[in-house]
């Protein structure tokens, strides 16, 4: 790893944005990408996986899991580690959505999860965690497969202090 010539890369597409990576127990990569393909008011959360020959773009499978509205007051800290795999390699992620914008019905903080067939958007489940938009959410999964989440939230009344929370 002493120089850039020792690294190999693969292009997965155009317009791909913030990336988070997790590895299965077998070392297979799983990616969560947040992109803004067509509008500054929409974020697409994409899940990508590869099981072999991962330096070939054709070996990767990706799907748009959900379209969300951009945060109402972005802090540039939304892209924290909000993506995790449970002990069985099943993906989960936290995302925020603002329902101000065309075609966006989701508002607040959500947990997205998939148990099988995760290359299909229809296999994903969404659970609203809060009506508020969180900042700096971090997700991990315990040994029993249950999510543990830390996040901050700004009070909606003066003095508008940040509140740190754990679920």
N, C-alpha and C positions, 0 to 999 in steps of 0.2 A: 504493500500500500504506500510505497514511498514516492509514487508519481502518478500523474493522471493517465499515463500510458498503460498502467497496470489494471485499469478499470474498464469494464465493458458496459455499454448501456443499450437499452432497447426502447424505441419510441412506441408509446401506446396510443397516441392520437394527438390531435390539436386541441388547444384550449383547455387542457387539463390543468387543474389548480392545486390547491393545498393537498398534500398527500400525507397519509399516516400508514404505517406498515406494522403488521404483526406476522409472526411465523407460526405455523402449526407445529405440533410436537414432532412431526417428521421433517420440519424445516421448509415447508412449502409456503411461499409468500402469499399474503392476502393484503390488499390495499383498500383504503377508503380515500376517495378523492372528492373534493368539493370544487365544483366548476361553475363558471358563469358563462354559459355558451351563447346566449342571445340577448340577455337583458341584465342590467345592473340590479334589478329588483328581484331576480330569481337565482337561487343556488341549487344546482343539481348535486345530490349526494350519490356517488357512484361506487359500487363494489366491484373489485377486480380480483381474479384468482388465477393461479397457474399451478399445475401439478407436475409438469415435466418440460424440458427444453425452454426454460423461461427467458432465454436470451433471444428467442424468436417471437416477434409480436403476434404471430398467428397462434401461439400457444396460450395466450391470455384470453380470458373471458370476462367481459364487463357488462354491467347493467346499471341503469339509473334506478336507484331504489326509491327515491322520493325527490320531489321538487319542493323547495321551501323558499319563503321570503327572506330577503336579507335582513339582518338585525336592524331594528329601528334606530338605535344609537350604537353603531359598531365601535368596538374598542381596539380592534386589531389584535385582540387576544382570544378570539373565538376558536382559533385553530390549535387548541391544546390537545393532549392525548385523550380523545373521547372515543376511541375505537379499541375494542378488545376482543379476544377470542376466549371462549370458555375452555375447559379442560378437554372437551371433545372436538375443539377446533371450530365451533359454531360462532359466527360473527354477531357482535352487538355494537351499536354506537349511539351516542347522544348527539342530538342536533337541536338547533334553535330555529324558530320560524316566526316571521312577522306576516300577518295576513293582509297587510296593506300592499296591494299590487294586483295586477290582472291574473286571475286564475289560481290564486293561492288561497286555500281554505284553512291552512294550519296556522295556529298562533300559540306560542309558548315553547316549552322545553319538552322534548320527546326522546324516547328510547326506541330504536329500531332493532329488531332481532330476526334471525333466520335460523332454522334448524336443519332443513334439507332443501336441495334444489335452489341454492342461493344465487345462481346465475339468472334466475327469473325474478323479476320485480314482484310478481304475484305471490312468491313464497315468503316475502318479508311481512312482518307485523309491526305496527306502530302503536305505542302506548304513550299517551300524554302524561307527563310527570308533573307539570306545573303550567299555569296559564301565563306566568311571567317568563321572560327571556333571561336565561342564565348567562353568566360570563365565566370564562376560565374553567369549564367543566372538565373533570378528569374521571375516567372510568376504569375500573378493574373488576374482574370476576373472581369470586372466592372459590374454594375447593368444592363447594356444594353447587356451583353454577349460578349463584346469585350475584347480581350487580352490586357494586359499592361505588358511590359517586360522591365527589367533592365538587363544590362550585361556589361562586360568589354571586351576589345579587345586590343591586343598589336599592336602598330604601326608597319608597315612592313619596315619602314626606320629608320635610326638612329635618335634619341637616343633610339628607341624602347620603348617608354613610353606607359603605359596603358591608354586607353581611356574609360571613363565610358559613357554609352549611355542609353537612355530611348526611348522606342517605345510605 
